[in-house]
């Protein structure tokens, strides 16, 4: 018997294919692999997992060497990924899912706190 996870049930109720979301998970794992704890690398490659109309403009790694530049880019990323902003822009379920997964990854690795950015 094939067990269905709670997430799969939610996705089916929304009319979305769970396999599509699994593919997104794979893409995010590839993007984040080896970058755990490295906010600069994550920010400089964010364009590879976001959709074209996300509002994110690629940031070269050399432009975010200093802490203040990292903080500015981080805040811009949060604006692109924030659930309320996504809702205002009419984001799809897949786009919202990508944003949530990126935020979860960053929280899990200590890259997001309420008001601070970690610039080690």
N, C-alpha and C positions, 0 to 999 in steps of 0.2 A: 504494500500500500504506500502510495506516495504521500508523504506528509507535506502539508502546506503551512508555511510560516504565517504569522500574524501580518507581517508586512506584505506578503503576497496576497492575502485576503483583502487588505486595504486597497492595494493596487487594482485588483480585479473589480472591486466596488467602484473605483474611479474610472474603470473602463480602459486601463492601461495594461500592457503586456509586462509581466514580471521579468521576462527575459531581457527586455529593453533596459530595465532598471539594473539588472545584474551586469549588463554590458557597461553601464555607466559606472558601477562600482569598480569594475576591472580597470576602466580608464582612469579613475581617480586613484586607485592603488598604484598604477604605473606612474602617474604624475607625481605622487607623493613619495614613492620609493627612494629612500636614501636622503630625503630632505627633512626628516623628522627633526624638529627643533631649529630649523634654519629658515626663518621668516623671509630672508632676502631671496633665497632660491625659490621659495614658494611664490612670492610676489612676482618675481621676474619671469615665471613660467605659467602664471595663472591663465593667460590667454589660450593655452593649449587645451584647457578643459571647459572654458566658458563658451557660450554661444556667441555668434557674431554681434547680435544686438544687445548684448549685456551692458554695454556702456563702459566696459573695461578697456583701457588703452594700455598696450604693452609697456612695461617699464624695464629698460635695460639694467642689468645687474650693476653696471658701473655708476648708474644714477642713484643707487640706493646704498651707497657705502656708509654715509653718515647717518646717525641715529634719527635726526630730524627728517631726513628724506624718507627713511624707512617708515616713520610714523605717518607722514603724509600719504604715502602709497598704501599703507595699511588701512588708514581711514577711508580712502577712496575705494578700496576693495570691500570694506564693510558696507559702504553705501550701495555698491553693486549687488552684494549678496544678502542684504537685510530683507527679511520676509515682508515687512510692510512696503518697502520700495518695490519689491518684486510684484506684489499684489497690485500696486498702483500702476505698474507698467503692463499688467495683464500677462504675466509669465505663465508658461505652460507648466504642467505637473512635472515634466522632465527637468525643466530649468529650475524649478523650485527644489527638486530633489538634489540636483547638482549643488546648488547653493547650500542646502542643509548639510550635505555630506562634507563639503569643504569646511564649513564652520565647525562641524563635529570633529573633524580631523584636527583642526587648529586648536580647539579647546582641549582635546585629548592630549595634545603634545605641548600644552602650556603656552601656546602662542596667542591666545585670546584671554583677556580678563575684562572686567567691566569697563574700565577707562584707560587702561595702560597697554602699551605694546612692549614686548620684550625684544630688546635689541642687543643681544650678546655678540 
